[in-house]
Amino acid sequence: MFQGKTSRRFLWAVILSFSFSMTVILATLGIMDGFENTLKSTLHRSSGDLVILSRNGFFNWEQGLRDQLHDLFPQAKVSPLIQTQGFLVKDGKSKGVLLRGIDNDSFTHVTDLPLGNLSEGLCLGKELADFFKAQVKDQVTLVMSSGNSQLKGLPSFHPLLVDCQLSHGIYEKDERLVYIERKKLEQMLAYAPERINMLLLRFPSAISSELLESRGRTLEQHLGWAFSVRPYWSEFESLIQAVKVEKLTIAIILQLIVIVSVFNIAGFIIFLNSQHARELFLLEALGATKKQLVRFWLSLVSLLWFMAIFFSLAGLQILDWALKNWDLFKLPGNIYVLSRLKLMLDGGDYLLVYLLSLAWVFVIVGVIFYRLKKVSILQNLRREFS
Protein backbone atom coordinates (compact mmCIF):
# COMPACT_ATOMS: atom_id res chain seq x y z
CA MET A 1 0.00 0.00 0.00
CA PHE A 2 2.96 2.35 0.63
CA GLN A 3 5.20 1.12 -2.17
CA GLY A 4 5.10 4.25 -4.35
CA LYS A 5 7.17 7.36 -3.61
CA THR A 6 4.06 9.52 -3.61
CA SER A 7 2.36 7.35 -0.98
CA ARG A 8 5.42 7.34 1.28
CA ARG A 9 5.89 11.10 1.01
CA PHE A 10 2.21 11.67 1.71
CA LEU A 11 2.45 9.31 4.69
CA TRP A 12 5.41 11.16 6.27
CA ALA A 13 3.82 14.53 5.57
CA VAL A 14 0.65 13.44 7.38
CA ILE A 15 2.56 12.04 10.38
CA LEU A 16 4.84 15.05 10.74
CA SER A 17 2.04 17.60 10.35
CA PHE A 18 -0.08 15.77 12.93
CA SER A 19 2.82 15.46 15.38
CA PHE A 20 3.73 19.12 14.82
CA SER A 21 0.20 20.24 15.70
CA MET A 22 0.27 18.30 18.97
CA THR A 23 3.81 19.51 19.73
CA VAL A 24 2.75 23.14 19.30
CA ILE A 25 -0.15 22.79 21.74
CA LEU A 26 1.88 20.87 24.31
CA ALA A 27 4.75 23.34 23.99
CA THR A 28 2.33 26.22 24.60
CA LEU A 29 0.88 24.55 27.70
CA GLY A 30 4.36 23.54 28.89
CA ILE A 31 5.86 27.01 28.46
CA MET A 32 2.93 28.69 30.23
CA ASP A 33 3.03 26.20 33.12
CA GLY A 34 6.82 26.38 33.21
CA PHE A 35 6.71 30.18 33.36
CA GLU A 36 4.23 30.13 36.25
CA ASN A 37 6.12 27.45 38.15
CA THR A 38 9.52 29.08 37.64
CA LEU A 39 8.20 32.50 38.61
CA LYS A 40 6.57 31.14 41.78
CA SER A 41 9.59 29.08 42.82
CA THR A 42 11.88 32.07 42.28
CA LEU A 43 9.59 34.34 44.30
CA HIS A 44 9.43 31.71 47.04
CA ARG A 45 13.21 31.61 47.05
CA SER A 46 13.42 35.30 47.90
CA SER A 47 10.30 35.86 50.05
CA GLY A 48 9.51 32.72 52.04
CA ASP A 49 5.86 31.59 52.19
CA LEU A 50 3.90 34.52 53.61
CA VAL A 51 4.56 38.27 53.72
CA ILE A 52 3.09 40.16 56.70
CA LEU A 53 2.64 43.92 56.40
CA SER A 54 1.20 46.50 58.78
CA ARG A 55 -1.50 48.84 57.50
CA ASN A 56 -0.24 51.45 59.99
CA GLY A 57 3.38 51.52 58.82
CA PHE A 58 6.08 50.55 61.32
CA PHE A 59 5.36 48.32 64.30
CA ASN A 60 7.22 46.59 67.11
CA TRP A 61 6.88 42.89 66.45
CA GLU A 62 8.28 41.95 69.86
CA GLN A 63 5.15 43.28 71.54
CA GLY A 64 2.78 40.32 71.24
CA LEU A 65 3.09 39.56 67.52
CA ARG A 66 5.99 37.13 67.96
CA ASP A 67 3.96 35.14 70.53
CA GLN A 68 0.85 35.10 68.32
CA LEU A 69 2.80 33.71 65.39
CA HIS A 70 4.42 31.08 67.60
CA ASP A 71 1.04 30.00 69.00
CA LEU A 72 -0.50 29.61 65.52
CA PHE A 73 2.52 28.10 63.72
CA PRO A 74 5.07 26.96 66.31
CA GLN A 75 7.45 25.44 63.75
CA ALA A 76 7.38 28.31 61.27
CA LYS A 77 10.46 30.50 60.82
CA VAL A 78 10.14 34.29 60.86
CA SER A 79 12.41 37.04 59.59
CA PRO A 80 11.75 40.71 60.49
CA LEU A 81 12.96 43.39 58.08
CA ILE A 82 12.75 47.06 57.18
CA GLN A 83 11.93 47.89 53.59
CA THR A 84 12.45 51.42 52.33
CA GLN A 85 13.49 53.27 49.19
CA GLY A 86 16.52 55.33 48.26
CA PHE A 87 19.07 56.06 45.57
CA LEU A 88 22.36 54.40 44.82
CA VAL A 89 25.13 56.56 43.31
CA LYS A 90 28.45 55.54 41.76
CA ASP A 91 30.73 57.25 39.23
CA GLY A 92 28.13 59.81 38.19
CA LYS A 93 25.36 57.21 37.76
CA SER A 94 22.31 56.99 40.02
CA LYS A 95 19.37 54.61 40.27
CA GLY A 96 16.36 54.24 42.53
CA VAL A 97 16.58 51.12 44.70
CA LEU A 98 14.43 49.15 47.13
CA LEU A 99 16.48 48.76 50.30
CA ARG A 100 15.89 45.85 52.67
CA GLY A 101 17.34 45.93 56.16
CA ILE A 102 17.57 42.31 57.24
CA ASP A 103 18.82 40.09 60.05
CA ASN A 104 21.24 37.92 58.13
CA ASP A 105 20.73 34.70 60.13
CA SER A 106 16.92 34.69 60.19
CA PHE A 107 16.66 35.93 56.58
CA THR A 108 18.78 33.09 55.20
CA HIS A 109 16.63 30.57 57.11
CA VAL A 110 13.38 31.98 55.70
CA THR A 111 14.67 32.46 52.15
CA ASP A 112 17.09 30.48 49.99
CA LEU A 113 19.21 33.47 48.99
CA PRO A 114 22.97 32.92 49.47
CA LEU A 115 23.75 36.18 51.26
CA GLY A 116 27.27 36.68 52.51
CA ASN A 117 28.51 38.79 55.43
CA LEU A 118 26.81 42.20 55.38
CA SER A 119 28.60 43.72 58.36
CA GLU A 120 30.56 46.18 56.20
CA GLY A 121 28.11 47.29 53.54
CA LEU A 122 25.59 46.25 50.89
CA CYS A 123 24.60 43.27 48.78
CA LEU A 124 23.41 44.30 45.31
CA GLY A 125 21.19 42.52 42.84
CA LYS A 126 23.15 41.23 39.86
CA GLU A 127 21.57 43.54 37.26
CA LEU A 128 22.04 46.53 39.55
CA ALA A 129 25.71 45.66 40.06
CA ASP A 130 26.14 45.32 36.29
CA PHE A 131 24.50 48.72 35.76
CA PHE A 132 27.05 50.40 38.05
CA LYS A 133 29.88 48.04 37.02
CA ALA A 134 30.32 47.52 40.76
CA GLN A 135 32.61 44.77 41.99
CA VAL A 136 32.97 43.40 45.52
CA LYS A 137 34.76 45.93 47.79
CA ASP A 138 33.89 48.85 45.48
CA GLN A 139 32.46 51.91 47.19
CA VAL A 140 28.96 53.20 46.41
CA THR A 141 26.89 55.95 47.99
CA LEU A 142 23.45 55.27 49.40
CA VAL A 143 21.19 58.35 49.42
CA MET A 144 18.05 58.34 51.60
CA SER A 145 15.74 60.69 53.44
CA SER A 146 16.88 61.71 56.90
CA GLY A 147 14.37 59.45 58.65
CA ASN A 148 13.45 60.61 62.14
CA SER A 149 16.17 63.22 62.41
CA GLN A 150 15.43 66.91 62.74
CA LEU A 151 16.63 67.64 59.19
CA LYS A 152 13.81 65.74 57.53
CA GLY A 153 13.88 67.82 54.38
CA LEU A 154 17.50 66.96 53.53
CA PRO A 155 18.82 63.68 52.15
CA SER A 156 21.48 61.70 53.96
CA PHE A 157 24.56 60.31 52.15
CA HIS A 158 26.15 57.05 53.27
CA PRO A 159 29.33 55.77 51.56
CA LEU A 160 29.31 51.97 51.79
CA LEU A 161 31.22 49.03 50.36
CA VAL A 162 29.74 46.35 48.13
CA ASP A 163 29.98 43.08 50.06
CA CYS A 164 28.35 40.76 47.52
CA GLN A 165 26.26 40.40 44.39
CA LEU A 166 23.09 38.35 44.36
CA SER A 167 20.90 36.76 41.68
CA HIS A 168 17.21 36.35 42.50
CA GLY A 169 16.34 34.85 39.11
CA ILE A 170 13.86 37.67 38.40
CA TYR A 171 15.05 40.70 36.48
CA GLU A 172 12.99 43.26 38.40
CA LYS A 173 14.42 42.11 41.74
CA ASP A 174 17.99 41.86 40.44
CA GLU A 175 17.66 45.38 39.04
CA ARG A 176 16.30 47.06 42.16
CA LEU A 177 16.89 45.19 45.43
CA VAL A 178 19.71 46.09 47.83
CA TYR A 179 20.34 44.38 51.19
CA ILE A 180 21.91 45.79 54.35
CA GLU A 181 22.06 44.73 58.01
CA ARG A 182 18.90 45.90 59.78
CA LYS A 183 20.73 47.31 62.80
CA LYS A 184 22.98 49.37 60.55
CA LEU A 185 19.95 50.72 58.68
CA GLU A 186 18.27 51.62 62.00
CA GLN A 187 21.32 53.66 62.95
CA MET A 188 21.49 55.38 59.57
CA LEU A 189 17.81 56.40 59.67
CA ALA A 190 17.62 56.95 63.45
CA TYR A 191 14.83 54.38 63.81
CA ALA A 192 13.88 52.90 67.16
CA PRO A 193 15.23 49.35 67.70
CA GLU A 194 12.97 46.41 66.82
CA ARG A 195 10.57 48.56 64.79
CA ILE A 196 9.95 47.02 61.38
CA ASN A 197 7.47 47.27 58.52
CA MET A 198 7.58 43.74 57.08
CA LEU A 199 7.77 40.14 58.26
CA LEU A 200 8.60 37.08 56.18
CA LEU A 201 7.28 33.71 57.34
CA ARG A 202 8.20 30.24 56.14
CA PHE A 203 6.71 26.88 57.04
CA PRO A 204 8.97 23.88 57.68
CA SER A 205 7.70 21.87 54.71
CA ALA A 206 6.39 22.66 51.24
CA ILE A 207 2.61 23.08 50.99
CA SER A 208 0.19 23.64 48.13
CA SER A 209 -0.83 27.12 46.99
CA GLU A 210 -4.42 26.52 48.16
CA LEU A 211 -3.33 25.52 51.68
CA LEU A 212 -0.91 28.44 51.83
CA GLU A 213 -3.68 30.90 50.92
CA SER A 214 -5.93 29.29 53.54
CA ARG A 215 -3.27 29.67 56.22
CA GLY A 216 -2.74 33.26 55.16
CA ARG A 217 -6.45 34.05 55.57
CA THR A 218 -6.48 32.34 58.97
CA LEU A 219 -3.47 34.34 60.11
CA GLU A 220 -4.93 37.62 58.82
CA GLN A 221 -8.20 37.00 60.71
CA HIS A 222 -6.24 36.18 63.86
CA LEU A 223 -4.03 39.29 63.65
CA GLY A 224 -6.92 41.63 62.88
CA TRP A 225 -7.42 44.55 60.51
CA ALA A 226 -4.08 46.17 61.38
CA PHE A 227 -2.12 43.56 59.42
CA SER A 228 -2.22 42.34 55.85
CA VAL A 229 -1.02 38.81 55.05
CA ARG A 230 -0.12 37.93 51.45
CA PRO A 231 1.30 34.84 49.76
CA TYR A 232 4.81 35.18 48.34
CA TRP A 233 3.57 35.51 44.73
CA SER A 234 1.14 38.37 45.46
CA GLU A 235 3.28 41.06 43.81
CA PHE A 236 3.05 39.17 40.50
CA GLU A 237 -0.47 37.76 40.99
CA SER A 238 -2.00 39.74 38.11
CA LEU A 239 0.69 38.43 35.75
CA ILE A 240 0.13 34.84 36.89
CA GLN A 241 -3.64 35.14 36.39
CA ALA A 242 -3.09 36.62 32.92
CA VAL A 243 -0.84 33.68 32.00
CA LYS A 244 -3.55 31.21 33.04
CA VAL A 245 -6.17 32.95 30.91
CA GLU A 246 -3.82 33.17 27.92
CA LYS A 247 -2.92 29.49 28.24
CA LEU A 248 -6.56 28.44 27.96
CA THR A 249 -7.28 30.87 25.11
CA ILE A 250 -4.24 29.90 23.06
CA ALA A 251 -4.86 26.17 23.60
CA ILE A 252 -8.40 26.56 22.21
CA ILE A 253 -7.23 28.59 19.21
CA LEU A 254 -4.45 26.12 18.41
CA GLN A 255 -7.03 23.36 18.02
CA LEU A 256 -7.40 24.74 14.49
CA ILE A 257 -3.93 23.38 13.70
CA VAL A 258 -5.00 19.94 14.89
CA ILE A 259 -8.16 20.08 12.79
CA VAL A 260 -6.15 21.00 9.68
CA SER A 261 -3.74 18.11 10.29
CA VAL A 262 -6.70 15.73 10.77
CA PHE A 263 -8.07 16.84 7.40
CA ASN A 264 -4.67 15.85 6.02
CA ILE A 265 -5.25 12.36 7.45
CA ALA A 266 -8.71 12.28 5.88
CA GLY A 267 -7.20 13.31 2.55
CA PHE A 268 -4.61 10.58 2.91
CA ILE A 269 -7.32 7.96 3.47
CA ILE A 270 -9.19 9.15 0.36
CA PHE A 271 -5.93 9.12 -1.61
CA LEU A 272 -5.13 5.53 -0.59
CA ASN A 273 -8.68 4.43 -1.28
CA SER A 274 -8.52 5.81 -4.82
CA GLN A 275 -4.98 4.53 -5.45
CA HIS A 276 -5.84 1.02 -4.31
CA ALA A 277 -9.46 0.81 -5.46
CA ARG A 278 -8.77 -2.40 -7.40
CA GLU A 279 -7.28 -4.22 -4.41
CA LEU A 280 -10.12 -3.08 -2.15
CA PHE A 281 -12.68 -4.18 -4.73
CA LEU A 282 -11.05 -7.61 -4.92
CA LEU A 283 -11.14 -7.91 -1.14
CA GLU A 284 -14.86 -7.13 -1.13
CA ALA A 285 -15.44 -9.53 -4.00
CA LEU A 286 -13.63 -12.25 -2.05
CA GLY A 287 -15.94 -11.78 0.94
CA ALA A 288 -14.41 -8.98 3.02
CA THR A 289 -17.19 -7.07 4.77
CA LYS A 290 -17.50 -3.32 5.11
CA LYS A 291 -16.87 -3.63 8.85
CA GLN A 292 -13.59 -5.44 8.23
CA LEU A 293 -12.45 -2.72 5.82
CA VAL A 294 -13.40 -0.01 8.30
CA ARG A 295 -11.43 -1.84 11.01
CA PHE A 296 -8.45 -1.87 8.67
CA TRP A 297 -8.69 1.89 8.13
CA LEU A 298 -9.15 2.48 11.86
CA SER A 299 -6.04 0.40 12.59
CA LEU A 300 -4.12 2.46 10.04
CA VAL A 301 -5.34 5.74 11.54
CA SER A 302 -4.48 4.53 15.07
CA LEU A 303 -0.98 3.63 13.88
CA LEU A 304 -0.58 7.11 12.41
CA TRP A 305 -1.75 8.59 15.72
CA PHE A 306 0.78 6.55 17.73
CA MET A 307 3.61 7.50 15.36
CA ALA A 308 2.61 11.18 15.61
CA ILE A 309 2.71 10.92 19.43
CA PHE A 310 6.23 9.48 19.26
CA PHE A 311 7.47 12.30 17.04
CA SER A 312 5.71 14.94 19.15
CA LEU A 313 7.45 13.64 22.29
CA ALA A 314 10.78 13.77 20.48
CA GLY A 315 10.02 17.33 19.35
CA LEU A 316 9.20 18.39 22.91
CA GLN A 317 12.53 17.02 24.17
CA ILE A 318 14.40 18.93 21.49
CA LEU A 319 12.48 22.13 22.23
CA ASP A 320 13.05 21.81 25.98
CA TRP A 321 16.80 21.40 25.44
CA ALA A 322 16.87 24.37 23.06
CA LEU A 323 15.00 26.61 25.52
CA LYS A 324 17.55 25.82 28.22
CA ASN A 325 20.72 26.06 26.14
CA TRP A 326 20.32 28.16 23.00
CA ASP A 327 20.86 31.90 23.32
CA LEU A 328 18.36 32.27 20.49
CA PHE A 329 15.59 31.49 23.01
CA LYS A 330 16.95 33.72 25.76
CA LEU A 331 14.43 36.44 26.59
CA PRO A 332 15.13 40.05 27.58
CA GLY A 333 14.41 39.94 31.32
CA ASN A 334 13.37 43.58 31.50
CA ILE A 335 10.37 42.70 29.29
CA TYR A 336 9.49 39.10 30.23
CA VAL A 337 10.52 39.08 33.95
CA LEU A 338 12.38 35.76 33.46
CA SER A 339 15.26 35.38 31.04
CA ARG A 340 14.87 31.63 30.51
CA LEU A 341 11.79 29.51 29.89
CA LYS A 342 11.33 25.81 30.41
CA LEU A 343 8.69 23.23 29.61
CA MET A 344 6.64 21.79 32.46
CA LEU A 345 3.96 19.24 31.60
CA ASP A 346 2.13 16.69 33.71
CA GLY A 347 0.24 13.56 32.73
CA GLY A 348 -3.05 15.46 32.51
CA ASP A 349 -1.66 17.76 29.82
CA TYR A 350 -0.50 14.83 27.69
CA LEU A 351 -3.81 13.00 28.07
CA LEU A 352 -5.83 16.13 27.27
CA VAL A 353 -3.94 16.92 24.07
CA TYR A 354 -3.50 13.36 22.77
CA LEU A 355 -7.01 12.17 23.53
CA LEU A 356 -8.56 15.37 22.17
CA SER A 357 -6.57 14.96 18.95
CA LEU A 358 -7.74 11.35 18.72
CA ALA A 359 -11.32 12.52 19.17
CA TRP A 360 -10.91 14.97 16.27
CA VAL A 361 -9.50 12.13 14.16
CA PHE A 362 -12.48 9.86 14.83
CA VAL A 363 -14.99 12.67 14.21
CA ILE A 364 -13.57 13.89 10.89
CA VAL A 365 -12.19 10.62 9.54
CA GLY A 366 -15.37 8.87 10.75
CA VAL A 367 -17.35 10.92 8.25
CA ILE A 368 -15.04 9.67 5.49
CA PHE A 369 -15.48 6.08 6.65
CA TYR A 370 -19.25 6.50 6.67
CA ARG A 371 -19.24 7.70 3.08
CA LEU A 372 -16.91 4.89 1.98
CA LYS A 373 -19.10 2.37 3.75
CA LYS A 374 -22.15 3.49 1.76
CA VAL A 375 -20.42 2.71 -1.55
CA SER A 376 -21.69 -0.70 -2.73
CA ILE A 377 -19.65 -3.44 -4.39
CA LEU A 378 -21.60 -2.81 -7.63
CA GLN A 379 -20.46 0.83 -7.66
CA ASN A 380 -16.89 -0.26 -7.15
CA LEU A 381 -17.31 -2.73 -10.03
CA ARG A 382 -18.58 -0.02 -12.38
CA ARG A 383 -15.72 2.30 -11.41
CA GLU A 384 -13.19 -0.44 -11.93
CA PHE A 385 -14.30 -1.18 -15.52
CA SER A 386 -15.34 2.32 -16.57
C-alpha positions in Angstrom: 0.0 0.0 0.0 3.0 2.3 0.6 5.2 1.1 -2.2 5.1 4.3 -4.3 7.2 7.4 -3.6 4.1 9.5 -3.6 2.4 7.3 -1.0 5.4 7.3 1.3 5.9 11.1 1.0 2.2 11.7 1.7 2.5 9.3 4.7 5.4 11.2 6.3 3.8 14.5 5.6 0.7 13.4 7.4 2.6 12.0 10.4 4.8 15.1 10.7 2.0 17.6 10.3 -0.1 15.8 12.9 2.8 15.5 15.4 3.7 19.1 14.8 0.2 20.2 15.7 0.3 18.3 19.0 3.8 19.5 19.7 2.7 23.1 19.3 -0.2 22.8 21.7 1.9 20.9 24.3 4.7 23.3 24.0 2.3 26.2 24.6 0.9 24.6 27.7 4.4 23.5 28.9 5.9 27.0 28.5 2.9 28.7 30.2 3.0 26.2 33.1 6.8 26.4 33.2 6.7 30.2 33.4 4.2 30.1 36.2 6.1 27.4 38.2 9.5 29.1 37.6 8.2 32.5 38.6 6.6 31.1 41.8 9.6 29.1 42.8 11.9 32.1 42.3 9.6 34.3 44.3 9.4 31.7 47.0 13.2 31.6 47.1 13.4 35.3 47.9 10.3 35.9 50.0 9.5 32.7 52.0 5.9 31.6 52.2 3.9 34.5 53.6 4.6 38.3 53.7 3.1 40.2 56.7 2.6 43.9 56.4 1.2 46.5 58.8 -1.5 48.8 57.5 -0.2 51.5 60.0 3.4 51.5 58.8 6.1 50.5 61.3 5.4 48.3 64.3 7.2 46.6 67.1 6.9 42.9 66.4 8.3 41.9 69.9 5.2 43.3 71.5 2.8 40.3 71.2 3.1 39.6 67.5 6.0 37.1 68.0 4.0 35.1 70.5 0.8 35.1 68.3 2.8 33.7 65.4 4.4 31.1 67.6 1.0 30.0 69.0 -0.5 29.6 65.5 2.5 28.1 63.7 5.1 27.0 66.3 7.4 25.4 63.8 7.4 28.3 61.3 10.5 30.5 60.8 10.1 34.3 60.9 12.4 37.0 59.6 11.8 40.7 60.5 13.0 43.4 58.1 12.7 47.1 57.2 11.9 47.9 53.6 12.4 51.4 52.3 13.5 53.3 49.2 16.5 55.3 48.3 19.1 56.1 45.6 22.4 54.4 44.8 25.1 56.6 43.3 28.5 55.5 41.8 30.7 57.3 39.2 28.1 59.8 38.2 25.4 57.2 37.8 22.3 57.0 40.0 19.4 54.6 40.3 16.4 54.2 42.5 16.6 51.1 44.7 14.4 49.1 47.1 16.5 48.8 50.3 15.9 45.9 52.7 17.3 45.9 56.2 17.6 42.3 57.2 18.8 40.1 60.1 21.2 37.9 58.1 20.7 34.7 60.1 16.9 34.7 60.2 16.7 35.9 56.6 18.8 33.1 55.2 16.6 30.6 57.1 13.4 32.0 55.7 14.7 32.5 52.2 17.1 30.5 50.0 19.2 33.5 49.0 23.0 32.9 49.5 23.7 36.2 51.3 27.3 36.7 52.5 28.5 38.8 55.4 26.8 42.2 55.4 28.6 43.7 58.4 30.6 46.2 56.2 28.1 47.3 53.5 25.6 46.3 50.9 24.6 43.3 48.8 23.4 44.3 45.3 21.2 42.5 42.8 23.1 41.2 39.9 21.6 43.5 37.3 22.0 46.5 39.6 25.7 45.7 40.1 26.1 45.3 36.3 24.5 48.7 35.8 27.0 50.4 38.1 29.9 48.0 37.0 30.3 47.5 40.8 32.6 44.8 42.0 33.0 43.4 45.5 34.8 45.9 47.8 33.9 48.8 45.5 32.5 51.9 47.2 29.0 53.2 46.4 26.9 55.9 48.0 23.5 55.3 49.4 21.2 58.4 49.4 18.1 58.3 51.6 15.7 60.7 53.4 16.9 61.7 56.9 14.4 59.5 58.7 13.5 60.6 62.1 16.2 63.2 62.4 15.4 66.9 62.7 16.6 67.6 59.2 13.8 65.7 57.5 13.9 67.8 54.4 17.5 67.0 53.5 18.8 63.7 52.2 21.5 61.7 54.0 24.6 60.3 52.2 26.1 57.1 53.3 29.3 55.8 51.6 29.3 52.0 51.8 31.2 49.0 50.4 29.7 46.3 48.1 30.0 43.1 50.1 28.4 40.8 47.5 26.3 40.4 44.4 23.1 38.3 44.4 20.9 36.8 41.7 17.2 36.4 42.5 16.3 34.8 39.1 13.9 37.7 38.4 15.0 40.7 36.5 13.0 43.3 38.4 14.4 42.1 41.7 18.0 41.9 40.4 17.7 45.4 39.0 16.3 47.1 42.2 16.9 45.2 45.4 19.7 46.1 47.8 20.3 44.4 51.2 21.9 45.8 54.3 22.1 44.7 58.0 18.9 45.9 59.8 20.7 47.3 62.8 23.0 49.4 60.6 19.9 50.7 58.7 18.3 51.6 62.0 21.3 53.7 63.0 21.5 55.4 59.6 17.8 56.4 59.7 17.6 56.9 63.5 14.8 54.4 63.8 13.9 52.9 67.2 15.2 49.4 67.7 13.0 46.4 66.8 10.6 48.6 64.8 10.0 47.0 61.4 7.5 47.3 58.5 7.6 43.7 57.1 7.8 40.1 58.3 8.6 37.1 56.2 7.3 33.7 57.3 8.2 30.2 56.1 6.7 26.9 57.0 9.0 23.9 57.7 7.7 21.9 54.7 6.4 22.7 51.2 2.6 23.1 51.0 0.2 23.6 48.1 -0.8 27.1 47.0 -4.4 26.5 48.2 -3.3 25.5 51.7 -0.9 28.4 51.8 -3.7 30.9 50.9 -5.9 29.3 53.5 -3.3 29.7 56.2 -2.7 33.3 55.2 -6.5 34.0 55.6 -6.5 32.3 59.0 -3.5 34.3 60.1 -4.9 37.6 58.8 -8.2 37.0 60.7 -6.2 36.2 63.9 -4.0 39.3 63.7 -6.9 41.6 62.9 -7.4 44.5 60.5 -4.1 46.2 61.4 -2.1 43.6 59.4 -2.2 42.3 55.8 -1.0 38.8 55.0 -0.1 37.9 51.5 1.3 34.8 49.8 4.8 35.2 48.3 3.6 35.5 44.7 1.1 38.4 45.5 3.3 41.1 43.8 3.1 39.2 40.5 -0.5 37.8 41.0 -2.0 39.7 38.1 0.7 38.4 35.8 0.1 34.8 36.9 -3.6 35.1 36.4 -3.1 36.6 32.9 -0.8 33.7 32.0 -3.5 31.2 33.0 -6.2 32.9 30.9 -3.8 33.2 27.9 -2.9 29.5 28.2 -6.6 28.4 28.0 -7.3 30.9 25.1 -4.2 29.9 23.1 -4.9 26.2 23.6 -8.4 26.6 22.2 -7.2 28.6 19.2 -4.5 26.1 18.4 -7.0 23.4 18.0 -7.4 24.7 14.5 -3.9 23.4 13.7 -5.0 19.9 14.9 -8.2 20.1 12.8 -6.2 21.0 9.7 -3.7 18.1 10.3 -6.7 15.7 10.8 -8.1 16.8 7.4 -4.7 15.9 6.0 -5.3 12.4 7.5 -8.7 12.3 5.9 -7.2 13.3 2.6 -4.6 10.6 2.9 -7.3 8.0 3.5 -9.2 9.2 0.4 -5.9 9.1 -1.6 -5.1 5.5 -0.6 -8.7 4.4 -1.3 -8.5 5.8 -4.8 -5.0 4.5 -5.4 -5.8 1.0 -4.3 -9.5 0.8 -5.5 -8.8 -2.4 -7.4 -7.3 -4.2 -4.4 -10.1 -3.1 -2.2 -12.7 -4.2 -4.7 -11.1 -7.6 -4.9 -11.1 -7.9 -1.1 -14.9 -7.1 -1.1 -15.4 -9.5 -4.0 -13.6 -12.3 -2.0 -15.9 -11.8 0.9 -14.4 -9.0 3.0 -17.2 -7.1 4.8 -17.5 -3.3 5.1 -16.9 -3.6 8.8 -13.6 -5.4 8.2 -12.5 -2.7 5.8 -13.4 0.0 8.3 -11.4 -1.8 11.0 -8.4 -1.9 8.7 -8.7 1.9 8.1 -9.1 2.5 11.9 -6.0 0.4 12.6 -4.1 2.5 10.0 -5.3 5.7 11.5 -4.5 4.5 15.1 -1.0 3.6 13.9 -0.6 7.1 12.4 -1.7 8.6 15.7 0.8 6.6 17.7 3.6 7.5 15.4 2.6 11.2 15.6 2.7 10.9 19.4 6.2 9.5 19.3 7.5 12.3 17.0 5.7 14.9 19.1 7.5 13.6 22.3 10.8 13.8 20.5 10.0 17.3 19.3 9.2 18.4 22.9 12.5 17.0 24.2 14.4 18.9 21.5 12.5 22.1 22.2 13.1 21.8 26.0 16.8 21.4 25.4 16.9 24.4 23.1 15.0 26.6 25.5 17.5 25.8 28.2 20.7 26.1 26.1 20.3 28.2 23.0 20.9 31.9 23.3 18.4 32.3 20.5 15.6 31.5 23.0 17.0 33.7 25.8 14.4 36.4 26.6 15.1 40.0 27.6 14.4 39.9 31.3 13.4 43.6 31.5 10.4 42.7 29.3 9.5 39.1 30.2 10.5 39.1 33.9 12.4 35.8 33.5 15.3 35.4 31.0 14.9 31.6 30.5 11.8 29.5 29.9 11.3 25.8 30.4 8.7 23.2 29.6 6.6 21.8 32.5 4.0 19.2 31.6 2.1 16.7 33.7 0.2 13.6 32.7 -3.0 15.5 32.5 -1.7 17.8 29.8 -0.5 14.8 27.7 -3.8 13.0 28.1 -5.8 16.1 27.3 -3.9 16.9 24.1 -3.5 13.4 22.8 -7.0 12.2 23.5 -8.6 15.4 22.2 -6.6 15.0 18.9 -7.7 11.4 18.7 -11.3 12.5 19.2 -10.9 15.0 16.3 -9.5 12.1 14.2 -12.5 9.9 14.8 -15.0 12.7 14.2 -13.6 13.9 10.9 -12.2 10.6 9.5 -15.4 8.9 10.8 -17.3 10.9 8.3 -15.0 9.7 5.5 -15.5 6.1 6.6 -19.3 6.5 6.7 -19.2 7.7 3.1 -16.9 4.9 2.0 -19.1 2.4 3.8 -22.1 3.5 1.8 -20.4 2.7 -1.6 -21.7 -0.7 -2.7 -19.6 -3.4 -4.4 -21.6 -2.8 -7.6 -20.5 0.8 -7.7 -16.9 -0.3 -7.1 -17.3 -2.7 -10.0 -18.6 0.0 -12.4 -15.7 2.3 -11.4 -13.2 -0.4 -11.9 -14.3 -1.2 -15.5 -15.3 2.3 -16.6 
